Amino acid sequence: MKTDKKFNKSYKRDMSKLQIPAGYTPLLNLKQTELGIKSIKDFFQANLSSELRLRRVTAPLFVESGTGINDDLNGVERPVRFPIKDMGDRNAEIVHSLAKWKRLTLADYEIEEGFGIYTDMNAIRADEELDNLHSLYVDQWDWELVIREKDRTIEFLKQVVRRIYAAMLRTEYLVYELFPAIKPQLPCEISFIHSEELLQKYPRMDVKQREDVVTQEYGAVFVIGIGAPLSDGEPHDGRAPDYDDWSTPNADGYLGLNGDLLVWNPVLKKSVELSSMGIRVDPAALKRQLELCGKGDRLSLYFHQRLMSGELPLSIGGGIGQSRLCMYYLRKAHIGEIQASLWPHEMKDEARRQGVFLI
């Protein structure tokens, strides 16, 4: 029988991204899972709002192209675009995240210092590589808090991380009350380490290996400094130059006022990023980072002009993955057990054969 080589190659590629742990059996059925998802989302967002004094606002699904408002992520992901008939076929694009839109909203809503906003952000990332943790569909709580000039410090960043982590701990206990078979495992306190310290500690490991080993050791870790080149010439991970401040020296003697929150996933036996956040660029950091990345032309865009003119408040903000958080708490092996998305047919079929139902 003749085999379609192109199909066979695609099948093998898709299967290499599917990792179902040996002996994995979901602890909850579909109905219990849906109950857990709703309970986690309702409880966590209420706690997040209380911890950081955030009010909920309505967010866009798409923004106008060419304004500089959309998040460029690592700078290579293509947004989903479409023309708008009643706007002369001007293009709109599905958001990747709302990092810059939130800061505009803080200014437009005249949010006071010490208060902020959060929203349910839904996005499409068509260039995402689909695996256990990554989906075309992104759902997260995007939040942004107005701060003072004196708050642009590494210690203030750590304080905010600890408050978010406190909400995570309370949510974990809620899950345990609902489903006693799911035992709490988060440590009482989150640990902090700079990405340069992590490199020096494990110089022979790649980035993912370093994250895995430190997160397995501590249970929950916030890795500081994402975006600036480290001593080996490479950044720990990519960051767009126009929202997080990853180039300002901090009191710990390293660069960066941002980072990623990682937890150890007991099902997949590896670290999982649940949140990316940071103190946002001020005009000086924005100009510096755009120049470092060869993106100085962006200063002519709507968002960047408002920031450089001093119209936007200083802020700290980030995103917290809703499906990833639920996946972690409910001890699921695949994000497709939490959210409805599209997956390669071969991946869905193989997952089903291994007892995993992708919604």
ZIFENPE-V6101 format. One record per backbone hydrogen bond with DSSP energy under -0.5 kcal/mol. CO is the residue of the C=O (numbers start at 1). NH is the residue of the N-H. If there is no record, write none. Layout:
CO NH
CO NH
This chain:
3 5
4 8
5 9
6 10
7 11
8 12
9 13
10 14
11 15
12 16
13 17
14 17
14 18
15 18
17 19
17 132
18 20
19 21
21 24
29 33
30 34
31 35
32 36
33 37
34 38
35 39
36 40
37 41
38 42
39 43
40 44
41 45
42 46
43 47
44 48
45 49
46 50
47 51
48 52
49 53
49 54
53 116
55 118
61 95
63 93
64 67
67 303
69 100
69 101
72 75
72 77
73 240
79 81
80 94
82 92
83 85
84 87
84 89
84 90
85 88
87 90
90 84
91 65
92 82
93 63
95 124
97 71
97 96
98 102
99 103
100 104
101 105
102 106
103 107
104 108
105 109
106 111
107 110
112 115
115 146
116 55
117 144
118 57
119 121
119 142
120 122
121 140
123 138
124 126
125 128
128 130
132 335
134 131
136 125
138 123
139 322
139 323
140 121
140 142
141 320
142 119
143 318
144 117
145 316
146 114
148 151
149 152
151 153
153 157
154 158
155 159
156 160
157 161
158 162
159 163
160 164
161 165
162 166
163 167
164 168
165 169
166 170
167 171
168 172
169 173
170 174
171 175
172 176
173 177
174 178
175 179
179 182
181 183
191 222
193 224
194 198
195 199
196 200
197 201
198 202
200 203
202 205
206 210
207 211
208 212
209 213
210 214
211 215
212 216
213 217
214 218
215 219
218 220
219 264
220 191
221 223
221 262
222 193
222 224
223 260
224 195
225 227
228 236
230 233
234 230
240 243
243 281
244 246
245 257
248 256
250 253
254 250
257 279
258 225
259 277
260 223
260 262
261 274
261 275
262 221
263 265
263 272
264 266
265 269
265 270
270 265
272 263
272 274
274 321
275 261
276 319
277 259
278 317
279 245
282 286
283 287
284 288
285 289
286 290
287 291
288 292
289 293
290 295
291 294
295 298
296 299
297 300
298 301
301 305
302 306
303 307
304 308
305 309
306 311
306 312
307 310
314 147
315 280
316 145
317 278
318 143
319 276
320 141
321 325
322 326
323 327
324 328
325 329
326 330
327 332
328 331
334 337
335 338
335 339
336 359
339 341
344 348
345 349
346 350
347 351
348 352
349 353
350 354
351 354
351 356
352 355
355 357
356 358
357 359
